[in-house]
């Protein structure tokens, strides 16, 4: 099954974090990382990739930081995760990057899986981040739920 990379997970967390900030507020990588208990170095790279993808914008300086480039309802789920995923295929033979298996020409699953993959991607292409956010419960305070060895603030 499709499994998102850690970078995609961090990108989703950072995007939702920025969406929950008061209007006209920016957040530095350190504040996002600390609030969500994420590794700062990797998050900094993720934020740069999100900036290149047009998901976030940044401002330098004392009042600088990151903010969403567009409202959450105008950002698609795929806008946020695609920069970090080599493939969005459900099975290896559909990703176009790997050699198909020896059974590819006679596989009874190939066509149904291709149809399912197209259906899945079509629905992901329609999912905006505001709808994605509504799927979950309010985020817990990560510092209170992580063990002390993982929580950098203790």
N, C-alpha and C positions, 0 to 999 in steps of 0.2 A: 504494500500500500504506500501511497504517497506519504512521505515523512518530511516535514519542514526542517531545514537546517537551524542550528542555534542562531545564526545571523538573522534568519527570517523571524524567528521568535523574538529576538531582541528588537528588531525593526518594528514588529507589531506592538510590543510593549512600549517602546519609545513614542511611537505615533499616538497611541492611546493616552500616554502620559501628557504629551503636548496638547492633545485635544481637551484635556481636563483642566488646563491652566486658565486663569482669568484672561479675558480679552487683552490684547496688546502686551502679553507677557511672553518673555523668552526664557528658555532654560538652557543652562550650560550642561555639557556632557556629564560633569561631575555630579550635578544635582539630580539628573535623570538616573545615573548609575547608582547613586546612593539611595534614592527613593525606591528603586526597583531591585536593588541588590544585584546589579549586573557588573561585570568586569569593565572597568573604565576604558582600557586600551582597545578592547574589541568593540565596545560601544562607539568609541570615537570613529573607528573605521566604518562601522555600520552607518553612522550619521553622515559621514562624507558620501557614502554610496547613495543614501536617501536624498542628499542634496543634489547629486548628479542626476538622479532619476526624477527630480522635480517634485518630490514629496514634501521636503522641508526647505526652508531658506535659513540663512544664518546672517547674523550681524556681529561684527567684531567690536571689541571695546568693553568698557565697564558695564554697560547696560546691554551687552550683546548676549548671544546665545542662539538657540534654534527655536523656530516656530513652524507651524504647518504652512505650506505654500498655498494651500487651498482649504476650504472648509472640509470637515470630515466626510460629509455627504457627497462631496465631489471627488474624493479619493477612493479608488478601487482597492480591494484586497490585493489583487494582482499587482497594482502599482507598488505596493509596499513589499511584497515578497519576491516578485520576479527578479529583481537585481541580484538575489542571493541563491537562486535555484538554477542548477544546470538543466534540469528537466522537470516538467510537470506531468510526466506520464505515470500512469498507475502500474504499468509493467515495463520491464526493460526493453522488450522488443518494439515498443511504441515511442521510445524517446528519440529515435533518429541518430543517436550518438554512439550506440553500441551495436555490435554485430548481432543480427537476429540469431536465435538459437537454432539448433539443427532441425527442430520440428516446425520451424516457421511456416513452411509451405503447406504442411498438412495439419496444422494446429486447429483444433476445433474451438479454441478459446480466443484466437487472434481477432476475429471479426467482432464477436460480442464485447471483448475488452476494448477494442478500438471505439466501438459505439458508446460504451460506458465512459471511456476517457473523454470523448467529445462532449458528452452530456455534462460530465463533471466540470470540464474546463469552461463550457458555456455558462454554467451556473456561477462558477467563480468569477467569470468576467463580468457578471451582472451584480456581484456583491460589493456594495460600497462599505467603507469603514464605519459609517454611522450605524448601518444595519448590523455589521459584525460586532460593534461595541454593545449593541442592544441584546445580543445573544447571551451575554455573560452577567454574572453577579458583580456588584461593586468589588473593586480590587481590595484585597486585604493589605494591611500594613505589613510589607514584606519583612521589615526588621523584626517584627514581633513573631513571625512564624518560622524564620530560618534558624537553624542551630548556630550557636556562637561561632563555630569554626568557619561557617560560610558567611556570616554577617560581619562585614568589615568595620562596622561602627562600634563593635564591642571589644 
